[in-house]
Amino acid sequence: MSAVFRFPIRVYYEDTDASGVAYHAGYLRWFERARTEWLRALGLQQDGLHRQHGVVFTVAHLDIAYRRPARLDQLLEVHTRVAAMRRASLMFEQTLVDGDAETLLARAMVKVGCVDAVQFRPIALPQALFDAVARWTPADQ
């Protein structure tokens, strides 16, 4: 099991429907932001990997289970961990929890593929990313 990266989120008016509940697609934005900030915490950036290695990342598979609603002005936290790492993909487990009570609101498994930026064909993760993820992941995984 890898280390957990925690990213705070606040539910804003723009995130909600007329009832003050977060719209379901907004969760995907929050999960994306958390993965981007996780990468930044590793000392890497998506645009840098694109420029230096000619790769981009694409969501190849997404499975999400909504458990409880997120509500207007609620402080939440996205927990992100690498569930599996392959040569050309990463599988993330992400959970959205209430920032105070740690009540589970949603859980997602997200497979992100590394692809060549020109042809959009699978390509090995850049070594810098592979090494950074390996350092982030405890040896028992």
OpenMM code with the backbone's topology and positions (N, CA, C; nanometers):
from openmm import Vec3, app, unit

residues = "MET SER ALA VAL PHE ARG PHE PRO ILE ARG VAL TYR TYR GLU ASP THR ASP ALA SER GLY VAL ALA TYR HIS ALA GLY TYR LEU ARG TRP PHE GLU ARG ALA ARG THR GLU TRP LEU ARG ALA LEU GLY LEU GLN GLN ASP GLY LEU HIS ARG GLN HIS GLY VAL VAL PHE THR VAL ALA HIS LEU ASP ILE ALA TYR ARG ARG PRO ALA ARG LEU ASP GLN LEU LEU GLU VAL HIS THR ARG VAL ALA ALA MET ARG ARG ALA SER LEU MET PHE GLU GLN THR LEU VAL ASP GLY ASP ALA GLU THR LEU LEU ALA ARG ALA MET VAL LYS VAL GLY CYS VAL ASP ALA VAL GLN PHE ARG PRO ILE ALA LEU PRO GLN ALA LEU PHE ASP ALA VAL ALA ARG TRP THR PRO ALA ASP GLN".split()
positions = [
    Vec3(0.0842, -0.1177, 0.0000),
    Vec3(0.0000, 0.0000, 0.0000),
    Vec3(0.0887, 0.1240, 0.0000),
    Vec3(0.0577, 0.2191, -0.0840),
    Vec3(0.1397, 0.3392, -0.0916),
    Vec3(0.0968, 0.4391, 0.0149),
    Vec3(0.1808, 0.5384, 0.0331),
    Vec3(0.1480, 0.6465, 0.1243),
    Vec3(0.0255, 0.7213, 0.0710),
    Vec3(-0.0481, 0.7831, 0.1603),
    Vec3(-0.1690, 0.8563, 0.1221),
    Vec3(-0.1368, 1.0043, 0.1106),
    Vec3(-0.1748, 1.0631, -0.0016),
    Vec3(-0.1634, 1.2071, -0.0230),
    Vec3(-0.2993, 1.2680, 0.0080),
    Vec3(-0.3000, 1.3728, 0.0884),
    Vec3(-0.4256, 1.4365, 0.1295),
    Vec3(-0.4354, 1.5752, 0.0672),
    Vec3(-0.5516, 1.6048, 0.0092),
    Vec3(-0.5732, 1.7324, -0.0590),
    Vec3(-0.7077, 1.7905, -0.0159),
    Vec3(-0.7066, 1.9116, 0.0439),
    Vec3(-0.8318, 1.9711, 0.0915),
    Vec3(-0.9137, 2.0320, -0.0226),
    Vec3(-1.0437, 2.0226, -0.0082),
    Vec3(-1.1394, 2.0771, -0.1053),
    Vec3(-1.2519, 2.1440, -0.0266),
    Vec3(-1.2983, 2.2573, -0.0746),
    Vec3(-1.4179, 2.3208, -0.0183),
    Vec3(-1.5262, 2.3153, -0.1261),
    Vec3(-1.6483, 2.2837, -0.0867),
    Vec3(-1.7591, 2.2813, -0.1819),
    Vec3(-1.8114, 2.4241, -0.1971),
    Vec3(-1.7979, 2.4777, -0.3175),
    Vec3(-1.8435, 2.6133, -0.3471),
    Vec3(-1.9808, 2.6101, -0.4147),
    Vec3(-2.0443, 2.7250, -0.4186),
    Vec3(-2.1761, 2.7369, -0.4804),
    Vec3(-2.1743, 2.6830, -0.6231),
    Vec3(-2.0686, 2.7126, -0.6972),
    Vec3(-2.0569, 2.6677, -0.8366),
    Vec3(-2.0533, 2.5153, -0.8501),
    Vec3(-2.0218, 2.4451, -0.7419),
    Vec3(-2.0131, 2.2988, -0.7431),
    Vec3(-2.1478, 2.2304, -0.7201),
    Vec3(-2.2488, 2.3080, -0.6825),
    Vec3(-2.3733, 2.2477, -0.6350),
    Vec3(-2.4893, 2.2641, -0.7327),
    Vec3(-2.5918, 2.1843, -0.7084),
    Vec3(-2.7170, 2.1996, -0.7821),
    Vec3(-2.8105, 2.2877, -0.6981),
    Vec3(-2.9344, 2.2986, -0.7395),
    Vec3(-3.0294, 2.3873, -0.6718),
    Vec3(-3.0557, 2.3486, -0.5269),
    Vec3(-3.0296, 2.2237, -0.4914),
    Vec3(-3.0548, 2.1790, -0.3539),
    Vec3(-2.9343, 2.1979, -0.2619),
    Vec3(-2.8239, 2.2515, -0.3154),
    Vec3(-2.7047, 2.2712, -0.2339),
    Vec3(-2.6172, 2.1483, -0.2213),
    Vec3(-2.6450, 2.0476, -0.3030),
    Vec3(-2.5663, 1.9239, -0.3038),
    Vec3(-2.4695, 1.9290, -0.4215),
    Vec3(-2.3475, 1.8835, -0.3999),
    Vec3(-2.2470, 1.8844, -0.5068),
    Vec3(-2.2922, 1.7969, -0.6231),
    Vec3(-2.2799, 1.8505, -0.7430),
    Vec3(-2.3135, 1.7775, -0.8651),
    Vec3(-2.2139, 1.6634, -0.8818),
    Vec3(-2.2619, 1.5472, -0.9236),
    Vec3(-2.1790, 1.4261, -0.9256),
    Vec3(-2.0521, 1.4404, -1.0101),
    Vec3(-2.0572, 1.5121, -1.1207),
    Vec3(-1.9388, 1.5258, -1.2065),
    Vec3(-1.8290, 1.6091, -1.1397),
    Vec3(-1.8661, 1.6914, -1.0436),
    Vec3(-1.7668, 1.7716, -0.9728),
    Vec3(-1.6656, 1.6871, -0.8974),
    Vec3(-1.7073, 1.5700, -0.8538),
    Vec3(-1.6165, 1.4807, -0.7824),
    Vec3(-1.4980, 1.4435, -0.8712),
    Vec3(-1.5249, 1.4277, -1.0008),
    Vec3(-1.4176, 1.3921, -1.0942),
    Vec3(-1.3141, 1.5034, -1.1029),
    Vec3(-1.3592, 1.6297, -1.1021),
    Vec3(-1.2654, 1.7436, -1.1012),
    Vec3(-1.1812, 1.7417, -0.9740),
    Vec3(-1.2450, 1.7146, -0.8610),
    Vec3(-1.1711, 1.7128, -0.7347),
    Vec3(-1.0669, 1.6019, -0.7341),
    Vec3(-1.1035, 1.4857, -0.7850),
    Vec3(-1.0076, 1.3751, -0.7918),
    Vec3(-0.8921, 1.4096, -0.8858),
    Vec3(-0.9222, 1.4735, -0.9984),
    Vec3(-0.8181, 1.5146, -1.0935),
    Vec3(-0.7226, 1.6146, -1.0284),
    Vec3(-0.7770, 1.7132, -0.9598),
    Vec3(-0.6925, 1.8127, -0.8925),
    Vec3(-0.6016, 1.7459, -0.7903),
    Vec3(-0.6548, 1.6518, -0.7165),
    Vec3(-0.5738, 1.5830, -0.6152),
    Vec3(-0.4604, 1.5039, -0.6799),
    Vec3(-0.4882, 1.4378, -0.7935),
    Vec3(-0.3807, 1.3640, -0.8617),
    Vec3(-0.2744, 1.4600, -0.9141),
    Vec3(-0.3174, 1.5755, -0.9648),
    Vec3(-0.2228, 1.6757, -1.0139),
    Vec3(-0.1356, 1.7282, -0.9003),
    Vec3(-0.1955, 1.7562, -0.7863),
    Vec3(-0.1185, 1.8068, -0.6720),
    Vec3(-0.0306, 1.6978, -0.6115),
    Vec3(-0.0739, 1.5724, -0.6176),
    Vec3(0.0101, 1.4597, -0.5755),
    Vec3(0.1368, 1.4568, -0.6598),
    Vec3(0.1201, 1.4715, -0.7909),
    Vec3(0.2347, 1.4727, -0.8818),
    Vec3(0.3283, 1.5885, -0.8474),
    Vec3(0.2706, 1.7047, -0.8203),
    Vec3(0.3506, 1.8220, -0.7820),
    Vec3(0.4257, 1.7955, -0.6512),
    Vec3(0.3617, 1.7254, -0.5578),
    Vec3(0.4279, 1.6911, -0.4308),
    Vec3(0.5467, 1.5981, -0.4528),
    Vec3(0.5433, 1.5219, -0.5623),
    Vec3(0.6570, 1.4362, -0.5976),
    Vec3(0.7697, 1.5154, -0.6635),
    Vec3(0.7452, 1.6441, -0.6890),
    Vec3(0.8453, 1.7279, -0.7541),
    Vec3(0.8343, 1.7286, -0.9056),
    Vec3(0.7201, 1.6847, -0.9572),
    Vec3(0.6994, 1.6769, -1.1020),
    Vec3(0.5736, 1.7534, -1.1410),
    Vec3(0.5670, 1.7902, -1.2688),
    Vec3(0.4482, 1.8568, -1.3204),
    Vec3(0.4116, 1.7970, -1.4548),
    Vec3(0.2820, 1.7942, -1.4828),
    Vec3(0.2378, 1.7350, -1.6083),
    Vec3(0.2951, 1.8071, -1.7299),
    Vec3(0.2972, 1.9403, -1.7269),
    Vec3(0.3503, 2.0110, -1.8434),
    Vec3(0.5000, 1.9867, -1.8602),
    Vec3(0.5720, 1.9705, -1.7504),
    Vec3(0.7148, 1.9391, -1.7587),
    Vec3(0.7392, 1.8006, -1.8163),
    Vec3(0.6585, 1.7030, -1.7760),
    Vec3(0.6710, 1.5677, -1.8315),
    Vec3(0.6370, 1.5677, -1.9805),
    Vec3(0.5412, 1.6511, -2.0183),
    Vec3(0.5052, 1.6626, -2.1598),
    Vec3(0.6212, 1.7228, -2.2394),
    Vec3(0.6738, 1.8348, -2.1919),
    Vec3(0.7836, 1.9021, -2.2632),
    Vec3(0.9103, 1.8179, -2.2668),
    Vec3(0.9478, 1.7597, -2.1545),
    Vec3(1.0754, 1.6883, -2.1451),
    Vec3(1.0712, 1.5467, -2.2006),
    Vec3(0.9555, 1.4805, -2.1910),
    Vec3(0.9489, 1.3387, -2.2282),
    Vec3(0.8472, 1.3088, -2.3383),
    Vec3(0.7697, 1.4092, -2.3793),
    Vec3(0.6723, 1.3880, -2.4858),
    Vec3(0.5573, 1.2971, -2.4482),
    Vec3(0.5193, 1.2982, -2.3202),
    Vec3(0.4096, 1.2128, -2.2745),
    Vec3(0.2973, 1.2966, -2.2144),
    Vec3(0.1778, 1.2405, -2.2212),
    Vec3(0.0621, 1.2969, -2.1519),
    Vec3(-0.0101, 1.1815, -2.0835),
    Vec3(-0.1007, 1.2153, -1.9955),
    Vec3(-0.1725, 1.1135, -1.9192),
    Vec3(-0.3207, 1.1198, -1.9520),
    Vec3(-0.3807, 1.0042, -1.9628),
    Vec3(-0.5220, 0.9966, -1.9956),
    Vec3(-0.5910, 0.8970, -1.9027),
    Vec3(-0.7109, 0.9313, -1.8619),
    Vec3(-0.7881, 0.8376, -1.7804),
    Vec3(-0.8354, 0.7252, -1.8718),
    Vec3(-0.7921, 0.6045, -1.8407),
    Vec3(-0.8272, 0.4873, -1.9212),
    Vec3(-0.9489, 0.4140, -1.8645),
    Vec3(-0.9664, 0.4224, -1.7333),
    Vec3(-1.0800, 0.3549, -1.6694),
    Vec3(-1.1115, 0.4269, -1.5390),
    Vec3(-1.2398, 0.4372, -1.5096),
    Vec3(-1.2840, 0.5031, -1.3879),
    Vec3(-1.4023, 0.4268, -1.3310),
    Vec3(-1.3932, 0.3945, -1.2031),
    Vec3(-1.5033, 0.3296, -1.1322),
    Vec3(-1.5252, 0.4098, -1.0055),
    Vec3(-1.6441, 0.4667, -0.9910),
    Vec3(-1.6703, 0.5518, -0.8753),
    Vec3(-1.7985, 0.5071, -0.8056),
    Vec3(-1.7941, 0.5094, -0.6737),
    Vec3(-1.9120, 0.4782, -0.5923),
    Vec3(-1.9398, 0.5992, -0.5039),
    Vec3(-2.0585, 0.6538, -0.5175),
    Vec3(-2.1012, 0.7670, -0.4359),
    Vec3(-2.1721, 0.7120, -0.3120),
    Vec3(-2.1290, 0.7553, -0.1939),
    Vec3(-2.1852, 0.7038, -0.0685),
    Vec3(-2.2760, 0.8044, 0.0017),
    Vec3(-2.2292, 0.9283, 0.0104),
    Vec3(-2.3051, 1.0334, 0.0787),
    Vec3(-2.2858, 1.1640, 0.0009),
    Vec3(-2.3806, 1.2562, 0.0121),
    Vec3(-2.3673, 1.3814, -0.0627),
    Vec3(-2.2668, 1.4775, 0.0013),
    Vec3(-2.1982, 1.5503, -0.0843),
    Vec3(-2.1167, 1.6637, -0.0400),
    Vec3(-2.2065, 1.7867, -0.0511),
    Vec3(-2.1966, 1.8761, 0.0459),
    Vec3(-2.2893, 1.9889, 0.0513),
    Vec3(-2.2158, 2.1227, 0.0480),
    Vec3(-2.2894, 2.2240, 0.0091),
    Vec3(-2.2375, 2.3596, -0.0016),
    Vec3(-2.1590, 2.3997, 0.1229),
    Vec3(-2.0393, 2.4525, 0.1013),
    Vec3(-1.9486, 2.5055, 0.2031),
    Vec3(-1.8832, 2.3989, 0.2906),
    Vec3(-1.9063, 2.2737, 0.2601),
    Vec3(-1.8455, 2.1652, 0.3371),
    Vec3(-1.6961, 2.1570, 0.3051),
    Vec3(-1.6157, 2.1372, 0.4076),
    Vec3(-1.4720, 2.1164, 0.3894),
    Vec3(-1.4476, 1.9667, 0.3762),
    Vec3(-1.3869, 1.9281, 0.2650),
    Vec3(-1.3631, 1.7877, 0.2332),
    Vec3(-1.2142, 1.7633, 0.2166),
    Vec3(-1.1792, 1.6371, 0.2046),
    Vec3(-1.0409, 1.6003, 0.1781),
    Vec3(-1.0412, 1.4829, 0.0803),
    Vec3(-0.9583, 1.4939, -0.0233),
    Vec3(-0.9392, 1.3825, -0.1157),
    Vec3(-0.8148, 1.3079, -0.0709),
    Vec3(-0.8279, 1.1784, -0.0501),
    Vec3(-0.7141, 1.0927, -0.0171),
    Vec3(-0.6774, 1.0160, -0.1432),
    Vec3(-0.5518, 1.0236, -0.1810),
    Vec3(-0.5040, 0.9598, -0.3035),
    Vec3(-0.3881, 0.8683, -0.2700),
    Vec3(-0.3942, 0.7467, -0.3228),
    Vec3(-0.2810, 0.6556, -0.3095),
    Vec3(-0.2672, 0.5764, -0.4377),
    Vec3(-0.1455, 0.5334, -0.4660),
    Vec3(-0.1205, 0.4488, -0.5819),
    Vec3(-0.1526, 0.3058, -0.5413),
    Vec3(-0.2517, 0.2472, -0.6072),
    Vec3(-0.2902, 0.1091, -0.5784),
    Vec3(-0.2051, 0.0112, -0.6578),
    Vec3(-0.1609, 0.0531, -0.7767),
    Vec3(-0.0763, -0.0327, -0.8611),
    Vec3(0.0000, 0.0549, -0.9598),
    Vec3(0.1204, 0.0128, -0.9911),
    Vec3(0.2017, 0.0832, -1.0901),
    Vec3(0.2515, -0.0186, -1.1914),
    Vec3(0.2255, 0.0105, -1.3169),
    Vec3(0.2753, -0.0709, -1.4274),
    Vec3(0.3699, 0.0170, -1.5089),
    Vec3(0.4325, -0.0404, -1.6084),
    Vec3(0.5275, 0.0387, -1.6884),
    Vec3(0.4606, 0.1562, -1.7592),
    Vec3(0.3353, 0.1419, -1.8015),
    Vec3(0.2707, 0.2488, -1.8775),
    Vec3(0.1418, 0.2997, -1.8125),
    Vec3(0.1181, 0.2645, -1.6870),
    Vec3(-0.0048, 0.3115, -1.6226),
    Vec3(0.0087, 0.3118, -1.4709),
    Vec3(-0.0784, 0.3894, -1.4110),
    Vec3(-0.0916, 0.3956, -1.2655),
    Vec3(-0.2381, 0.3722, -1.2312),
    Vec3(-0.2633, 0.2949, -1.1277),
    Vec3(-0.3990, 0.2774, -1.0763),
    Vec3(-0.4052, 0.3501, -0.9427),
    Vec3(-0.4939, 0.4472, -0.9345),
    Vec3(-0.5114, 0.5245, -0.8125),
    Vec3(-0.6379, 0.4806, -0.7404),
    Vec3(-0.6290, 0.4737, -0.6086),
    Vec3(-0.7482, 0.4640, -0.5252),
    Vec3(-0.7660, 0.6018, -0.4642),
    Vec3(-0.8825, 0.6602, -0.4840),
    Vec3(-0.9082, 0.7925, -0.4295),
    Vec3(-1.0385, 0.7897, -0.3507),
    Vec3(-1.0356, 0.8541, -0.2364),
    Vec3(-1.1562, 0.8653, -0.1553),
    Vec3(-1.1812, 1.0119, -0.1247),
    Vec3(-1.3073, 1.0471, -0.1159),
    Vec3(-1.3481, 1.1806, -0.0756),
    Vec3(-1.4126, 1.1660, 0.0609),
    Vec3(-1.3586, 1.2367, 0.1586),
    Vec3(-1.4096, 1.2260, 0.2950),
    Vec3(-1.4431, 1.3639, 0.3489),
    Vec3(-1.5343, 1.3659, 0.4450),
    Vec3(-1.5640, 1.4879, 0.5178),
    Vec3(-1.4366, 1.5281, 0.5903),
    Vec3(-1.3973, 1.6526, 0.5792),
    Vec3(-1.2715, 1.6978, 0.6373),
    Vec3(-1.2644, 1.6872, 0.7878),
    Vec3(-1.3788, 1.6931, 0.8562),
    Vec3(-1.3796, 1.6867, 1.0020),
    Vec3(-1.4003, 1.5447, 1.0532),
    Vec3(-1.5040, 1.4804, 1.0059),
    Vec3(-1.5425, 1.3505, 1.0605),
    Vec3(-1.4794, 1.2329, 0.9875),
    Vec3(-1.4166, 1.2594, 0.8733),
    Vec3(-1.3587, 1.1535, 0.7897),
    Vec3(-1.4651, 1.0539, 0.7439),
    Vec3(-1.5891, 1.1005, 0.7314),
    Vec3(-1.6962, 1.0184, 0.6770),
    Vec3(-1.6740, 1.0010, 0.5275),
    Vec3(-1.6828, 0.8786, 0.4791),
    Vec3(-1.6622, 0.8504, 0.3377),
    Vec3(-1.7803, 0.9013, 0.2551),
    Vec3(-1.7492, 0.9864, 0.1558),
    Vec3(-1.8518, 1.0369, 0.0654),
    Vec3(-1.8474, 0.9666, -0.0700),
    Vec3(-1.7267, 0.9344, -0.1166),
    Vec3(-1.7129, 0.8664, -0.2462),
    Vec3(-1.5784, 0.7956, -0.2505),
    Vec3(-1.5746, 0.6892, -0.3309),
    Vec3(-1.4499, 0.6146, -0.3528),
    Vec3(-1.4381, 0.5888, -0.5027),
    Vec3(-1.3180, 0.6102, -0.5561),
    Vec3(-1.2952, 0.5865, -0.6988),
    Vec3(-1.1662, 0.5090, -0.7199),
    Vec3(-1.1696, 0.4243, -0.8197),
    Vec3(-1.0492, 0.3595, -0.8712),
    Vec3(-1.0282, 0.4193, -1.0100),
    Vec3(-0.9121, 0.4788, -1.0304),
    Vec3(-0.8850, 0.5508, -1.1544),
    Vec3(-0.7565, 0.4973, -1.2162),
    Vec3(-0.7686, 0.4413, -1.3361),
    Vec3(-0.6506, 0.3958, -1.4094),
    Vec3(-0.6101, 0.5063, -1.5059),
    Vec3(-0.4869, 0.5531, -1.4905),
    Vec3(-0.4333, 0.6598, -1.5742),
    Vec3(-0.3227, 0.6013, -1.6602),
    Vec3(-0.3386, 0.6151, -1.7907),
    Vec3(-0.2385, 0.5638, -1.8831),
    Vec3(-0.1430, 0.6727, -1.9272),
    Vec3(-0.0200, 0.6340, -1.9499),
    Vec3(0.0821, 0.7235, -2.0034),
    Vec3(0.0872, 0.6995, -2.1543),
    Vec3(0.0684, 0.8061, -2.2325),
    Vec3(0.0673, 0.7914, -2.3778),
    Vec3(0.1603, 0.8922, -2.4432),
    Vec3(0.2080, 0.8546, -2.5606),
    Vec3(0.2881, 0.9437, -2.6441),
    Vec3(0.2015, 1.0644, -2.6812),
    Vec3(0.2546, 1.1854, -2.6650),
    Vec3(0.1768, 1.3070, -2.6857),
    Vec3(0.1371, 1.3302, -2.8307),
    Vec3(0.2033, 1.2659, -2.9243),
    Vec3(0.1725, 1.2850, -3.0660),
    Vec3(0.0744, 1.1793, -3.1165),
    Vec3(0.1057, 1.0539, -3.0933),
    Vec3(0.0239, 0.9452, -3.1475),
    Vec3(-0.0791, 0.8899, -3.0485),
    Vec3(-0.0702, 0.9297, -2.9248),
    Vec3(-0.1601, 0.8833, -2.8187),
    Vec3(-0.1620, 0.7313, -2.8073),
    Vec3(-0.0445, 0.6736, -2.8171),
    Vec3(-0.0281, 0.5293, -2.7959),
    Vec3(0.0432, 0.5087, -2.6626),
    Vec3(0.0141, 0.3983, -2.5943),
    Vec3(0.0796, 0.3734, -2.4654),
    Vec3(0.2317, 0.3784, -2.4776),
    Vec3(0.2923, 0.4354, -2.3758),
    Vec3(0.4378, 0.4474, -2.3691),
    Vec3(0.4774, 0.4331, -2.2225),
    Vec3(0.5966, 0.3857, -2.1978),
    Vec3(0.6428, 0.3662, -2.0595),
    Vec3(0.6443, 0.4984, -1.9833),
    Vec3(0.6128, 0.4893, -1.8551),
    Vec3(0.6243, 0.6068, -1.7691),
    Vec3(0.7671, 0.6592, -1.7763),
    Vec3(0.7851, 0.7916, -1.7800),
    Vec3(0.9213, 0.8444, -1.7739),
    Vec3(0.9912, 0.7929, -1.6479),
    Vec3(1.1190, 0.7654, -1.6595),
    Vec3(1.1937, 0.7092, -1.5466),
    Vec3(1.1848, 0.7982, -1.4227),
    Vec3(1.1852, 0.9306, -1.4434),
    Vec3(1.1753, 1.0232, -1.3297),
    Vec3(1.0456, 1.0010, -1.2525),
    Vec3(0.9364, 0.9792, -1.3234),
    Vec3(0.8082, 0.9539, -1.2576),
    Vec3(0.8073, 0.8163, -1.1924),
    Vec3(0.8553, 0.7176, -1.2638),
    Vec3(0.8608, 0.5815, -1.2101),
    Vec3(0.9400, 0.5794, -1.0791),
    Vec3(1.0562, 0.6455, -1.0795),
    Vec3(1.1408, 0.6503, -0.9595),
    Vec3(1.0737, 0.7266, -0.8458),
    Vec3(1.0083, 0.8395, -0.8783),
    Vec3(0.9418, 0.9194, -0.7753),
    Vec3(0.8275, 0.8412, -0.7111),
    Vec3(0.7507, 0.7696, -0.7921),
    Vec3(0.6405, 0.6893, -0.7385),
    Vec3(0.6957, 0.5754, -0.6536),
    Vec3(0.8034, 0.5144, -0.6992),
    Vec3(0.8653, 0.4055, -0.6222),
    Vec3(0.9136, 0.4561, -0.4860),
    Vec3(0.9676, 0.5780, -0.4818),
    Vec3(1.0107, 0.6362, -0.3531),
    Vec3(0.8902, 0.6650, -0.2638),
    Vec3(0.7792, 0.7060, -0.3235),
    Vec3(0.6570, 0.7393, -0.2502),
    Vec3(0.5900, 0.6140, -0.1946),
    Vec3(0.6114, 0.5013, -0.2616),
    Vec3(0.5455, 0.3762, -0.2270),
    Vec3(0.6324, 0.2952, -0.1322),
    Vec3(0.5828, 0.2613, -0.0142),
    Vec3(0.6618, 0.1797, 0.0787),
    Vec3(0.7038, 0.0469, 0.0156),
    Vec3(0.8122, -0.0082, 0.0625),
    Vec3(0.8710, -0.1296, 0.0051),
    Vec3(0.7806, -0.2515, 0.0144),
    Vec3(0.6831, -0.2518, 0.1054),
    Vec3(0.5991, -0.3706, 0.1223),
    Vec3(0.4897, -0.3842, 0.0170),
    Vec3(0.4788, -0.2887, -0.0760),
    Vec3(0.3743, -0.3005, -0.1792),
    Vec3(0.4166, -0.3937, -0.2894),
] * unit.nanometer
topology = app.Topology()
chain = topology.addChain("A")
for resn in residues:
    res = topology.addResidue(resn, chain)
    for name in ("N", "CA", "C"):
        topology.addAtom(name, app.Element.getBySymbol(name[0]), res)
